[in-house]
C-alpha cells in the first residue's frame, strides 16, 4: 500500500515539475500496484499477483533507470527493494535483488546498450549504488529476522500445545 502512495506522490511531484509523461508513468505504476493487490486479496491469486507485481516493478525500475530526466527518479527505484523482499520468499527476492544490482551496475557504468541511456554523474552513481546496497542489506536482514521470529513462535506454540495436552491428560486422570 505504501508503494502506491509513494508512486502517487512521485506523480504529483513530476506534475508540479511539468513532466506530464513521468507523472502519467507513475500513475500507471500505482494503478498496476492496485490491480496486483486486488488480485492478491480479492481473488486470492497470490502467484499471479506476485508475477504482476514483479513485472511492474522491473518495468518501472528499468524505465526510470534508462530514461530518467533527473536523478530524483532514481529515488523511486529504491522503493522497489523492500517491496520485492516483502512480497517474495528469501531466495526469490535475493535473486531479484542481485539481478537488479547487476543490471544497474552494467547500465550506470556504460555497458553496451542498443539505445542511448541517460548519463549519470559519478556522485549520483555512487549515491544510488550505496543506497541500494544498504537498503537491500537491511531489507534482507529484516526478512531473516521476521522468518526467525516466526519459526520461534511456531516452536513455542507447539510447546504450549504439548503442555496443555499434558495438563489435560493429568486432569482427566485425576478425575477418574
Buried (B, 14 or more C-beta within 10 A) or exposed (E): EEBBEBBBEBBEBBBEEEBEEBBEBBBBBBBBBEBBBEBBEEEEBEEEBBEBBBEBBBBBBBBBBBBBEEBBBBBBBBBBBBBBBEBBEEEBBBEBBEEBBEBBEEBBEEEEEEEEBBEBEEEBBEBBBEBBEEBBEEBBEEBEEEEEEEEEEEEEEEEEEEEEEEEEEEEEEEEE
